[in-house]
C-alpha cells in the first residue's frame, strides 16, 4: 500500500502543496456524521483526535435515527458526545439533504473550523462537503474513490460529488486511488491510508468477546448459522428485487439446514408490510447495537448482505460473504476471494452460497494494517484554511 510511511509519498507531497512551510496544528476540526456506519468508521479518527489532544467537535445530522437513539453507539465505543444534533430524520433525498445543508452551514458559520471531515457516501456526507466547500473550508473525504458505476444507487452520486469537491481524499486502497486519478483528481490531493473499518474492528473485537454474548441470547453455536443484512433502497423499495432476495434466503435456509438470522432494518420491515411479503425460514430479530452485531458477524458461518461495510468487515473477519446486489464498490473483496456477487435471483444466491462455503478462508486483508485513523489525523492536523 502506498501511504505516508513511504518516504516522499503522496501524503508528503500533499502537505507541501496544500500547507506549504507553515506546519502549525489545526485550530479546529469538524467531524460530520449521521448514520451508524459513519459513527463506526469515524471512531478511530475520533479516538486519534483525542489521543493527540486536537480541538474537534462532532456534528450529528440524525439521518437514519435521532441522536438519542445513536447515543448507545457513542457510549459503547467510548466516544465524545456530538456537540450539535440536527435531528433531520428521514425524508426524500432533496428534502433531507437540504435540511442537512442548512443545519451544517449554520454550525460551520458559527465555528469556522479549519477542516471538515466526512466519511463514506450518505446524504450527510454530501451535505457536509457542500456546506464546507461553499464556505471555503477544507474538506477531507474518508473512504474516497469507491465506485459501483451504478447510478441507481443514490450513494454513487453522493460519493462522486463529494470526491470532486474535497481537498484531501483519503483513499482506502491503491485501486481507489487509481479511480480518482482516472477522474482527473490531482495526485497531490490523494492519500492512500487503508480503511478505518480495519482500525475499528481491531479496536473493538476484543471488547466484544470479553463483554457480550449475543450467541447465547439467540441460542446459536459459532459457525452454525448464516447472518443476513438487507436494507438498501434499490433493493427493498422494489418489490421484485426484495422478493427475489427473500425467496433466495428462504432457499438457503432450506438447502443448508442452518438458522438464517436477519436483524431486519426498519426500512426493510416497513417494505415487507407494504408489499405484503411473507418471510419464512428465517429468524427476524430487531436491529442490533454495533458490538452485538460485530460478535454475531465474527462467529457466522457465512454472511449474506447488501451492505458495503459488511462486505469489508466479513473480509477482515475471515467470514465468507455473498453480496445481494448486482455490483459492488468493494472489488477488492472479489479479488481476494472473500466475496461473491449473488444478485437477487434465488438460484444465483444459493449457487454463490455453495461456492463460498467451499472456499478456504485464508485470503489476505486488502484494506490495510489498522492504522488508517492515525494516518488521516496526521494529515488533517496540518491542513489550514485559505
C-alpha positions as CSV (number, residue, x, y, z in Angstrom):
1,X,0.0,0.0,0.0
2,X,1.2,3.5,-0.9
3,X,1.0,5.8,2.1
4,X,2.7,8.4,4.2
5,X,5.2,5.9,5.6
6,X,6.7,5.6,2.1
7,X,9.2,8.4,2.4
8,X,8.4,11.2,0.0
9,X,5.0,9.7,-0.7
10,X,1.6,11.1,-1.6
11,X,1.0,12.4,1.9
12,X,4.2,14.5,2.0
13,X,3.6,16.0,-1.4
14,X,0.0,16.8,-0.4
15,X,1.3,18.6,2.7
16,X,3.8,20.6,0.8
17,X,1.2,21.5,-1.9
18,X,-1.7,22.4,0.5
19,X,0.1,23.6,3.6
20,X,3.5,25.0,2.5
21,X,6.1,25.5,5.1
22,X,3.7,26.5,7.9
23,X,3.1,23.2,9.7
24,X,1.1,24.6,12.6
25,X,-1.5,22.5,14.3
26,X,-5.1,22.7,13.0
27,X,-7.1,25.2,15.1
28,X,-10.4,23.3,14.8
29,X,-11.8,20.1,13.1
30,X,-15.4,19.4,12.4
31,X,-16.4,15.8,12.1
32,X,-19.8,15.4,10.4
33,X,-21.7,12.1,10.6
34,X,-25.3,11.0,10.6
35,X,-25.5,7.2,10.3
36,X,-24.3,4.3,12.5
37,X,-21.8,3.0,9.9
38,X,-20.3,6.5,9.9
39,X,-20.0,6.5,13.6
40,X,-18.2,3.2,13.5
41,X,-15.8,4.2,10.7
42,X,-15.2,7.6,12.2
43,X,-14.5,6.1,15.7
44,X,-10.7,5.5,15.0
45,X,-10.3,9.1,13.8
46,X,-12.2,10.5,16.8
47,X,-10.1,8.4,19.2
48,X,-6.9,9.6,17.4
49,X,-8.0,13.2,17.8
50,X,-8.5,12.6,21.5
51,X,-5.1,10.9,21.7
52,X,-3.4,13.8,20.0
53,X,-5.3,16.4,22.0
54,X,-6.7,18.1,19.0
55,X,-9.5,20.6,19.0
56,X,-12.5,19.0,17.3
57,X,-16.3,18.8,17.6
58,X,-18.9,16.4,16.2
59,X,-22.0,17.3,14.2
60,X,-24.6,14.5,14.1
61,X,-27.3,15.1,11.4
62,X,-29.6,12.3,12.6
63,X,-30.0,11.0,9.0
64,X,-31.3,7.5,9.9
65,X,-32.1,7.8,13.6
66,X,-32.2,10.6,16.2
67,X,-29.0,11.3,18.1
68,X,-30.8,10.0,21.2
69,X,-31.1,6.5,19.6
70,X,-27.5,6.6,18.4
71,X,-26.1,7.6,21.8
72,X,-25.6,3.9,22.7
73,X,-23.1,3.7,19.8
74,X,-21.1,6.6,21.2
75,X,-21.3,5.1,24.7
76,X,-20.3,1.6,23.6
77,X,-17.4,2.9,21.5
78,X,-16.4,5.3,24.3
79,X,-16.6,8.4,22.0
80,X,-17.2,12.0,22.9
81,X,-20.8,13.1,22.5
82,X,-21.8,15.2,19.5
83,X,-21.8,18.9,20.1
84,X,-24.5,19.6,17.6
85,X,-27.6,17.3,16.9
86,X,-29.5,18.3,13.8
87,X,-32.2,15.6,14.1
88,X,-33.0,15.8,10.4
89,X,-34.7,12.4,10.2
90,X,-35.9,10.6,7.1
91,X,-37.4,12.2,4.0
92,X,-36.9,12.5,0.3
93,X,-33.3,12.9,-0.8
94,X,-33.8,16.5,-1.7
95,X,-35.6,17.4,1.4
96,X,-33.3,15.5,3.7
97,X,-30.1,16.9,2.0
98,X,-31.5,20.4,2.0
99,X,-32.2,20.3,5.8
100,X,-28.8,19.0,6.5
101,X,-27.1,21.6,4.2
102,X,-28.9,24.4,6.0
103,X,-28.1,23.0,9.5
104,X,-24.5,22.2,8.8
105,X,-23.9,25.6,7.2
106,X,-25.1,27.4,10.4
107,X,-22.8,25.3,12.5
108,X,-19.8,25.9,10.3
109,X,-20.5,29.6,10.1
110,X,-20.5,29.8,13.9
111,X,-17.5,27.6,14.5
112,X,-15.4,28.2,11.3
113,X,-13.2,25.1,11.6
114,X,-10.1,24.7,9.5
115,X,-11.3,21.4,8.1
116,X,-14.5,19.3,7.8
117,X,-14.2,15.5,7.8
118,X,-16.9,13.3,6.2
119,X,-16.8,9.6,5.7
120,X,-18.5,7.4,3.0
121,X,-21.4,8.1,0.7
122,X,-24.5,9.2,2.5
123,X,-26.6,12.4,2.1
124,X,-24.9,13.5,5.3
125,X,-21.5,13.2,3.6
126,X,-22.7,15.2,0.5
127,X,-24.3,17.9,2.6
128,X,-21.3,18.3,4.9
129,X,-18.9,18.5,1.9
130,X,-21.0,21.0,0.0
131,X,-21.6,23.2,3.1
132,X,-17.9,23.4,3.8
133,X,-16.8,23.9,0.2
134,X,-19.2,26.8,-0.2
135,X,-17.8,28.4,2.9
136,X,-14.2,27.9,1.6
137,X,-13.4,25.4,4.4
138,X,-11.2,22.5,3.5
139,X,-12.9,19.1,3.1
140,X,-11.4,15.8,3.9
141,X,-13.2,12.8,2.5
142,X,-12.5,9.5,4.3
143,X,-13.1,6.4,2.1
144,X,-12.7,8.3,-1.1
145,X,-12.6,6.7,-4.6
146,X,-15.2,4.0,-4.2
147,X,-17.3,3.3,-7.3
148,X,-20.1,0.9,-8.1
149,X,-20.7,2.6,-11.5
150,X,-24.4,2.2,-10.8
151,X,-26.3,5.5,-10.7
152,X,-29.4,3.7,-9.5
153,X,-27.7,3.8,-6.1
154,X,-28.1,7.3,-4.6
155,X,-24.8,6.7,-2.8
156,X,-22.9,6.6,-6.0
157,X,-23.9,10.2,-6.8
158,X,-23.0,11.3,-3.3
159,X,-19.6,9.7,-3.4
160,X,-18.7,11.1,-6.8
161,X,-19.8,14.7,-6.0
162,X,-18.1,14.6,-2.6
163,X,-14.8,13.4,-4.1
164,X,-14.8,16.2,-6.6
165,X,-15.3,19.0,-4.1
166,X,-12.8,17.6,-1.5
167,X,-9.4,19.0,-0.8
168,X,-7.9,15.8,0.8
169,X,-9.1,12.4,-0.5
170,X,-8.3,9.6,1.9
171,X,-8.4,6.6,-0.4
172,X,-8.6,3.2,1.4
173,X,-6.7,1.3,-1.3
174,X,-4.5,1.8,-4.3
175,X,-7.4,0.8,-6.5
176,X,-9.4,3.6,-5.1
177,X,-6.6,6.0,-5.8
178,X,-6.4,4.9,-9.4
179,X,-10.1,5.5,-9.8
180,X,-9.7,9.1,-8.5
181,X,-6.7,9.7,-10.8
182,X,-8.7,8.4,-13.7
183,X,-11.4,11.0,-13.0
184,X,-8.8,13.8,-13.2
185,X,-8.3,14.5,-9.5
186,X,-4.8,15.7,-8.8
187,X,-2.4,13.2,-7.4
188,X,-1.3,15.6,-4.6
189,X,-4.8,15.6,-3.1
190,X,-5.0,11.8,-2.7
191,X,-3.5,9.8,0.2
192,X,-3.8,6.0,0.5
193,X,-4.4,5.4,4.1
194,X,-6.1,2.0,4.4
195,X,-9.7,1.7,5.6
196,X,-10.7,2.8,9.1
197,X,-13.0,-0.2,9.4
198,X,-9.9,-2.3,10.0
199,X,-8.9,0.0,12.9
200,X,-12.5,-0.2,14.3
201,X,-12.5,-4.0,14.2
202,X,-9.1,-4.3,15.7
203,X,-10.0,-1.8,18.5
204,X,-13.4,-3.3,19.3
205,X,-13.3,-7.0,18.7
206,X,-11.5,-7.8,22.0
207,X,-14.1,-5.7,23.9
208,X,-16.9,-7.5,22.1
209,X,-15.6,-11.0,23.1
210,X,-14.9,-10.0,26.7
211,X,-18.2,-8.3,27.4
212,X,-21.0,-9.6,25.3
213,X,-22.6,-12.9,24.3
214,X,-25.4,-12.4,21.8
215,X,-25.0,-16.0,20.6
216,X,-26.3,-17.3,23.9
217,X,-29.2,-14.9,23.8
218,X,-30.2,-16.2,20.4
219,X,-29.3,-19.9,21.2
220,X,-26.7,-20.1,18.4
221,X,-23.5,-22.0,18.1
222,X,-20.4,-20.5,16.5
223,X,-20.1,-21.2,12.7
224,X,-23.6,-22.9,12.7
225,X,-25.7,-20.1,11.4
226,X,-26.0,-17.6,8.5
227,X,-26.2,-13.8,9.1
228,X,-28.2,-11.6,6.8
229,X,-28.4,-7.8,6.3
230,X,-30.6,-6.3,3.5
231,X,-31.7,-2.7,3.6
232,X,-30.6,-0.7,0.6
233,X,-33.1,1.4,-1.1
234,X,-32.6,0.0,-4.6
235,X,-33.3,-3.5,-3.1
236,X,-36.0,-3.2,-0.5
237,X,-38.0,-0.4,-2.2
238,X,-38.5,-2.5,-5.4
239,X,-40.9,-5.4,-4.8
240,X,-39.4,-7.7,-7.4
241,X,-35.9,-7.3,-6.1
242,X,-36.8,-7.6,-2.5
243,X,-39.0,-10.6,-3.1
244,X,-36.2,-12.3,-5.1
245,X,-33.8,-11.7,-2.1
246,X,-36.3,-13.1,0.4
247,X,-37.0,-16.2,-1.7
248,X,-33.3,-16.8,-2.2
249,X,-32.7,-16.5,1.6
250,X,-35.5,-19.0,2.2
251,X,-33.9,-21.4,-0.2
252,X,-30.6,-21.0,1.5
253,X,-32.2,-21.9,4.8
254,X,-33.9,-24.9,3.3
255,X,-30.8,-26.1,1.4
256,X,-28.3,-26.0,4.2
257,X,-30.4,-26.6,7.2
258,X,-28.9,-23.8,9.3
259,X,-30.5,-20.9,11.1
260,X,-30.7,-17.7,9.0
261,X,-30.6,-14.7,11.3
262,X,-31.9,-11.4,9.9
263,X,-31.7,-8.3,12.1
264,X,-34.3,-6.5,10.0
265,X,-33.7,-2.8,9.2
266,X,-36.8,-0.6,9.9
267,X,-36.9,0.3,6.2
268,X,-36.9,-3.3,5.2
269,X,-39.6,-4.2,7.8
270,X,-41.7,-1.4,6.5
271,X,-41.4,-2.5,2.9
272,X,-42.2,-6.2,3.7
273,X,-45.5,-5.0,5.1
274,X,-46.1,-2.5,2.3
275,X,-45.6,-5.2,-0.4
276,X,-47.4,-7.9,1.7
277,X,-44.3,-10.2,1.5
278,X,-44.3,-13.3,3.7
279,X,-40.9,-14.2,5.2
280,X,-40.4,-17.9,6.0
281,X,-37.5,-20.0,7.1
282,X,-35.6,-17.0,8.7
283,X,-35.4,-15.7,12.2
284,X,-36.2,-12.0,12.1
285,X,-34.8,-10.0,15.0
286,X,-34.7,-6.4,15.9
287,X,-31.7,-4.3,14.8
288,X,-28.6,-4.8,17.0
289,X,-26.1,-2.4,18.5
290,X,-22.7,-2.4,16.9
291,X,-20.9,-4.6,19.4
292,X,-23.6,-7.3,19.4
293,X,-23.7,-7.3,15.6
294,X,-19.9,-7.5,15.4
295,X,-19.8,-10.5,17.6
296,X,-22.6,-12.2,15.6
297,X,-20.8,-11.4,12.4
298,X,-17.5,-12.7,13.6
299,X,-18.9,-16.1,14.6
300,X,-21.2,-16.6,11.5
301,X,-20.6,-19.4,9.0
302,X,-21.4,-17.1,6.2
303,X,-22.8,-13.6,5.7
304,X,-25.3,-12.5,3.0
305,X,-25.6,-8.8,2.7
306,X,-26.3,-5.7,0.5
307,X,-24.1,-3.6,2.8
308,X,-20.7,-2.4,1.6
309,X,-19.4,-2.1,5.1
310,X,-20.4,-5.6,5.9
311,X,-18.6,-6.9,2.8
312,X,-15.5,-5.2,4.2
313,X,-16.0,-6.4,7.8
314,X,-16.6,-10.0,6.8
315,X,-13.5,-10.0,4.6
316,X,-11.4,-8.7,7.6
317,X,-13.0,-11.2,9.9
318,X,-12.4,-14.2,7.5
319,X,-16.1,-14.9,7.2
320,X,-17.3,-15.8,3.7
321,X,-19.7,-13.3,2.1
322,X,-22.4,-13.3,-0.6
323,X,-23.4,-9.9,-1.8
324,X,-27.1,-9.4,-2.5
325,X,-26.6,-6.8,-5.2
326,X,-25.7,-6.7,-8.9
327,X,-22.4,-5.0,-8.3
328,X,-20.0,-3.8,-5.6
329,X,-17.9,-0.8,-4.9
330,X,-15.6,-3.1,-2.9
331,X,-14.0,-5.0,-5.8
332,X,-11.0,-5.9,-3.5
333,X,-13.3,-8.4,-1.7
334,X,-13.9,-10.2,-5.0
335,X,-10.2,-10.2,-5.9
336,X,-9.1,-11.8,-2.7
337,X,-11.9,-14.3,-2.8
338,X,-13.8,-13.4,0.3
339,X,-17.0,-12.4,-1.6
340,X,-19.3,-13.4,-4.5
341,X,-21.9,-11.3,-6.2
342,X,-25.2,-13.2,-5.6
343,X,-27.6,-10.7,-7.1
344,X,-31.3,-11.1,-6.4
345,X,-32.1,-14.3,-8.3
346,X,-32.8,-17.1,-5.8
347,X,-30.9,-19.7,-7.8
348,X,-27.9,-17.5,-8.1
349,X,-27.9,-16.7,-4.3
350,X,-27.9,-20.4,-3.5
351,X,-25.2,-21.1,-6.1
352,X,-22.9,-18.4,-4.7
353,X,-23.6,-19.6,-1.1
354,X,-22.4,-23.1,-2.1
355,X,-19.3,-21.7,-3.7
356,X,-18.4,-19.6,-0.7
357,X,-19.0,-22.4,1.8
358,X,-16.4,-24.4,-0.2
359,X,-13.9,-21.6,-0.2
360,X,-10.8,-21.7,2.0
361,X,-10.9,-18.5,4.1
362,X,-7.2,-17.8,4.0
363,X,-7.5,-14.7,1.9
364,X,-5.4,-11.7,2.7
365,X,-6.9,-8.4,4.1
366,X,-6.8,-5.8,1.3
367,X,-7.9,-2.9,3.5
368,X,-4.8,-2.0,5.4
369,X,-3.0,-2.5,8.7
370,X,-5.3,-0.9,11.2
371,X,-3.5,2.5,11.2
372,X,-5.7,4.5,8.9
373,X,-7.1,6.7,11.6
374,X,-3.5,7.6,12.6
375,X,-2.5,8.5,9.1
376,X,-5.6,10.5,8.4
377,X,-5.2,12.6,11.6
378,X,-1.5,13.3,10.8
379,X,-2.6,14.9,7.5
380,X,-5.6,16.7,8.9
381,X,-3.8,18.4,11.8
382,X,-1.6,20.2,9.2
383,X,-4.4,21.5,7.0
384,X,-5.2,25.2,7.4
385,X,-7.9,27.3,5.9
386,X,-7.2,29.6,3.0
